[in-house]
Amino acid sequence: MYIIIVGAGDIGSPLIDIATRSGNEVVVIEKDGAKADEIAGTYDCLVLNADATIKETLSEAGADRADAVISTTDWDATNVMVCLLAKEFGVPAITSVVHDTSHMNLFRQAGVNTIENPQQLIAGSLYRAVARPAIVDYMRIGEEAEVFEIRVTAEAPIAGKTLTEAGEGQLLPDDTLIVAIEREGEDKPQTPRGDTRIRANDLLTVYSATGADPELTDIFGHYEDQLV
């Protein structure tokens, strides 16, 4: 892909690293001269030391043939201006970091894919790691629903039971589904059926319409989680 990345700060720099290592053609626009020089000397990409809110800068960066523009600066006003200019060039995929959540709707009305303030996401993940240590990984869906990974302990009420038995015993709530099982010694995750038996140390991918609350994680043998 041909990707234009605006900003080479704490967010932009790791993105540049990933994008270049993945074999993409990358152009970076960075207003700060020292940062621009650092990126140019570190990564295999074209770096423009310029203001991305000026249309001519995006034109010089090749926005008319870009597959994606990603704006990562620390200022929402700059990011939204970059995205609006990118739309004028007809860039297919436009994404921006949004630092103030009250600005989300503005970006969405402009047809921009948005990523919430990464610092807030990291802070939330760190707090969750303390409050709910049983959860290996998770993704929120809507306001309450979550998909998360959790490992089954030997003491878990569900350990040794089939999904049918767990359902008959009302162990799992109706709004909770086990969608995949990763098991030691098996190359691929398995899609569980009614007769699939849950074993201790299985890593389960679980969907819950109400989130991974402590009552649910207890079923998998984790009693250490605290209510968030």
C-alpha positions as CSV (number, residue, x, y, z in Angstrom):
1,M,0.0,0.0,0.0
2,Y,0.9,3.6,-0.5
3,I,0.5,5.2,3.0
4,I,0.9,8.8,4.1
5,I,1.5,9.2,7.8
6,V,1.1,12.6,9.3
7,G,3.1,13.1,12.5
8,A,6.2,11.3,13.8
9,G,5.6,11.5,17.6
10,D,4.8,8.9,20.2
11,I,2.0,7.4,18.1
12,G,3.3,8.1,14.6
13,S,6.8,6.7,15.0
14,P,5.8,3.1,16.0
15,L,3.3,3.3,13.1
16,I,6.0,4.2,10.7
17,D,8.1,1.3,11.9
18,I,5.3,-1.2,11.4
19,A,4.2,0.2,8.0
20,T,7.7,0.2,6.6
21,R,8.6,-3.2,8.0
22,S,5.5,-4.6,6.4
23,G,6.7,-3.5,2.9
24,N,4.5,-0.6,2.3
25,E,5.5,2.5,0.4
26,V,5.4,5.2,3.2
27,V,5.5,9.0,3.1
28,V,5.8,10.8,6.4
29,I,4.8,14.5,6.9
30,E,6.4,16.0,10.0
31,K,6.4,19.7,10.8
32,D,9.3,19.4,13.4
33,G,12.6,19.5,11.6
34,A,14.5,17.4,14.2
35,K,11.9,14.7,14.2
36,A,11.7,14.7,10.4
37,D,15.5,14.2,10.2
38,E,15.4,11.4,12.8
39,I,12.7,9.5,10.9
40,A,14.5,10.0,7.6
41,G,17.7,8.6,9.0
42,T,16.0,5.6,10.7
43,Y,13.3,4.3,8.2
44,D,13.1,3.5,4.6
45,C,10.5,6.1,3.7
46,L,10.2,9.6,2.1
47,V,9.9,12.3,4.8
48,L,8.6,15.8,4.1
49,N,9.4,18.4,6.7
50,A,6.3,20.4,6.1
51,D,2.8,21.5,7.3
52,A,0.2,18.8,6.4
53,T,-2.7,21.2,6.8
54,I,-1.5,22.9,3.5
55,K,-3.1,21.2,0.5
56,E,0.1,21.5,-1.5
57,T,2.0,19.4,1.1
58,L,-0.4,16.5,0.6
59,S,-0.2,16.9,-3.1
60,E,3.6,16.7,-2.9
61,A,3.2,13.6,-0.7
62,G,1.3,12.0,-3.5
63,A,-2.2,12.0,-1.9
64,D,-3.8,11.7,-5.3
65,R,-2.5,8.1,-5.5
66,A,-2.4,7.2,-1.8
67,D,-4.3,4.2,-0.5
68,A,-4.5,5.6,3.0
69,V,-3.8,8.7,5.1
70,I,-3.3,8.3,8.8
71,S,-3.1,11.5,11.0
72,T,-1.4,11.0,14.4
73,T,-0.6,14.5,15.6
74,D,-1.3,15.7,19.1
75,W,-3.9,18.3,18.0
76,D,-7.4,17.3,16.9
77,A,-7.8,20.5,14.9
78,T,-4.7,19.6,12.8
79,N,-5.9,16.0,12.4
80,V,-9.4,16.9,11.2
81,M,-8.0,19.4,8.7
82,V,-5.6,16.8,7.3
83,C,-8.5,14.3,7.0
84,L,-10.7,16.9,5.2
85,L,-7.9,17.6,2.7
86,A,-7.3,13.9,2.2
87,K,-11.0,13.5,1.3
88,E,-10.6,16.2,-1.4
89,F,-7.9,14.0,-2.9
90,G,-10.2,11.0,-2.8
91,V,-8.0,8.9,-0.6
92,P,-9.9,5.6,0.0
93,A,-8.9,5.1,3.7
94,I,-8.6,8.0,6.1
95,T,-7.9,7.4,9.8
96,S,-7.1,9.7,12.6
97,V,-6.3,9.7,16.3
98,V,-8.8,11.7,18.3
99,H,-7.6,13.0,21.7
100,D,-10.8,14.7,22.9
101,T,-13.7,12.3,22.8
102,S,-16.1,15.2,22.4
103,H,-14.7,15.6,18.9
104,M,-15.4,12.1,17.8
105,N,-18.7,13.0,16.2
106,L,-17.0,15.7,14.2
107,F,-14.6,13.2,12.7
108,R,-17.3,10.7,12.0
109,Q,-19.5,13.2,10.3
110,A,-16.5,13.9,8.0
111,G,-16.4,10.2,7.2
112,V,-13.1,9.5,9.0
113,N,-12.2,6.3,10.8
114,T,-11.3,7.2,14.3
115,I,-9.0,5.8,17.0
116,E,-9.6,7.0,20.6
117,N,-6.8,8.7,22.4
118,P,-4.2,5.9,22.7
119,Q,-3.0,7.1,26.1
120,Q,-6.6,6.6,27.4
121,L,-6.8,3.1,25.9
122,I,-3.5,2.1,27.5
123,A,-4.5,3.5,30.8
124,G,-7.8,1.5,30.6
125,S,-5.9,-1.6,29.7
126,L,-3.5,-1.2,32.6
127,Y,-6.3,-0.7,35.1
128,R,-8.1,-3.7,33.7
129,A,-4.9,-5.8,34.0
130,V,-5.0,-5.1,37.8
131,A,-8.8,-5.3,38.3
132,R,-9.4,-8.4,36.1
133,P,-6.1,-10.3,35.9
134,A,-7.8,-13.4,34.5
135,I,-8.5,-11.7,31.2
136,V,-5.7,-12.4,28.7
137,D,-7.1,-10.1,26.0
138,Y,-10.3,-8.4,25.2
139,M,-12.3,-6.3,22.8
140,R,-15.3,-4.2,23.7
141,I,-18.3,-4.3,21.3
142,G,-20.7,-1.5,21.8
143,E,-21.5,-0.2,25.3
144,E,-21.4,-3.5,27.3
145,A,-20.6,-6.6,25.2
146,E,-17.1,-8.0,25.1
147,V,-15.1,-10.7,23.4
148,F,-12.3,-11.9,25.7
149,E,-9.8,-14.6,26.2
150,I,-9.5,-16.5,29.5
151,R,-7.7,-19.7,30.6
152,V,-9.6,-22.4,32.4
153,T,-8.1,-23.4,35.8
154,A,-8.3,-26.9,37.3
155,E,-10.7,-25.7,39.9
156,A,-13.1,-24.1,37.4
157,P,-16.8,-25.3,37.7
158,I,-16.8,-25.7,33.9
159,A,-13.6,-27.8,33.7
160,G,-14.4,-31.4,32.6
161,K,-17.9,-30.6,31.4
162,T,-19.2,-30.5,27.8
163,L,-20.9,-27.4,26.6
164,T,-24.2,-29.2,26.6
165,E,-23.6,-30.2,30.3
166,A,-22.6,-26.6,31.1
167,G,-25.8,-25.4,29.5
168,E,-28.0,-27.9,31.2
169,G,-26.4,-27.0,34.6
170,Q,-27.0,-23.3,33.9
171,L,-23.3,-22.6,34.4
172,L,-23.1,-20.3,31.4
173,P,-25.5,-17.4,31.0
174,D,-27.7,-17.4,27.9
175,D,-26.0,-14.3,26.6
176,T,-22.5,-15.9,26.8
177,L,-20.9,-18.0,24.1
178,I,-17.6,-19.9,23.9
179,V,-16.5,-19.3,20.3
180,A,-13.1,-20.9,20.2
181,I,-10.8,-23.1,22.2
182,E,-7.0,-23.1,22.0
183,R,-5.5,-26.3,23.5
184,E,-1.9,-27.3,24.2
185,G,-0.7,-29.8,21.6
186,E,-3.1,-28.7,18.9
187,D,-2.0,-26.5,16.1
188,K,-5.3,-24.7,15.4
189,P,-8.0,-23.4,17.6
190,Q,-11.2,-25.5,17.5
191,T,-14.7,-24.4,17.1
192,P,-16.6,-25.9,20.1
193,R,-19.8,-28.0,19.7
194,G,-22.3,-29.2,22.2
195,D,-20.2,-32.4,22.9
196,T,-16.9,-30.5,23.2
197,R,-15.5,-31.0,26.7
198,I,-13.7,-28.1,28.4
199,R,-10.4,-29.0,29.9
200,A,-8.2,-27.3,32.5
201,N,-5.6,-25.0,30.9
202,D,-7.8,-24.5,27.7
203,L,-7.6,-20.9,26.5
204,L,-11.1,-19.9,25.6
205,T,-12.4,-17.1,23.4
206,V,-15.7,-16.0,25.0
207,Y,-18.4,-13.6,23.9
208,S,-20.5,-12.0,26.6
209,A,-23.3,-9.5,26.0
210,T,-22.8,-8.0,29.4
211,G,-19.0,-8.1,29.6
212,A,-16.5,-10.1,31.6
213,D,-17.8,-9.4,35.1
214,P,-16.4,-11.4,38.1
215,E,-19.5,-13.7,38.3
216,L,-18.6,-14.9,34.8
217,T,-14.9,-15.2,35.3
218,D,-15.6,-17.4,38.4
219,I,-17.1,-20.0,36.0
220,F,-13.6,-20.4,34.5
221,G,-12.0,-20.7,37.9
222,H,-10.8,-17.2,38.5
223,Y,-11.9,-15.8,41.8
224,E,-9.3,-13.0,42.0
225,D,-11.0,-10.5,39.7
226,Q,-12.5,-7.4,41.3
227,L,-15.5,-5.5,40.0
228,V,-14.5,-2.6,37.9
